């Protein structure tokens, strides 16, 4: 390995360490040194703490957090599907009106569901769409279950 290949990495790490040290020194020099009961008190979103930090949370809080994670992960699955379902950009030969099997090869199509159908990886667009609708249906059933159990009501 040459020095030209490693030098940018060393410069980046050096700048990051220098910036971190500079920020720590600036904060130590600029903060007021007036310890009191108020400055030593834990800070909780701008409010005085009212309970011990080791108190137990209601189980509904955990259920709501799990429901949020499920619907957040749903988006992680739906976004790539939505991108893949876009229509493929047609090759220049097809746009000019000349259709041939060579012009519709999977390599000539843009990445997406059309390329997967043309390449034989997927039977049809409808099959993929149906699978996603089943997925959304199951999530809807889970959402309705959570709603009926009262997870979204905060008492």
Secondary structure, 3 states (H helix, E strand, C coil): CCHHHHHHHHHHHHHHHHHHHHHHHHHHHHCCCCCCHHHHCCCECCECCCCCCCCCCCHHHHHHHHHHHHHHHHHHHHHHHHHHCCCCCCCHHHHCCCCCHHHHCCCCCCCCHHHHHHCCCCCCHHHHHHHHHHHHHHHHHHHHHHHHHCCCCCC
